[in-house]
Every structure is written in structure tokens, then in C-alpha cells.
Amino acid sequence: HFFNDLVEARIAYLPLYPDEEDIVWNENFLNNSPNSLAEITPKYADMERVVRLIHVPSVADGRFLQIIMDGNEDFAMAYLAEKQ
């Protein structure tokens, strides 16, 4: 099972529920940033309609996406952070 494989590999997955009332979501950033999938992985360019790969530093003034997640509490937060 896909999710069991992720857990066994110690890969945290982060489901997103943008329609839930308490979710803050920057839909404009996610939908309107250029899709870099074909540039990064040309082999999978045909998947651009369903997979979006955003090179965050190039569209966010050099910042990167920082994610803080607590799976036990079912809480996660993502924000743009300055390069450290």
C-alpha cells in the first residue's frame, strides 16, 4: 500500500484540504507559479496537467518553503522563509 511504503521509508506525507474552514491557503501562488516539471524532469513532462513542481526560490525572491509538521497532532504549517 502506497501510504504504508511512505511510513516505512520515514517519509511524511502532508494531505491538503483547501476547502476546510480553518485552512489558510495561498491558491494564487500555487496555481499561478510556473510549473518546472518539464525542466527538472523532462521524462515526465507529459504529467504537467496533473503534477505541479514549483521551484520556490525562483518565484519567491530566493526564499524557500519551510514546512513544520506534527503528525500526532494532525497539524502542519508551511511558510516562505529566508535562506539560512
KADATA-V988003 format. One line per field, one symbol per residue. burial: + if it has 24 or more other C-alpha atoms within 12 Angstrom, else -. A space follows every 10 residues. Layout:
burial: ???
This chain:
burial: ---------- ---------- ---------- ----++---- ---------- -+++-+---- ---------- ---------- ----
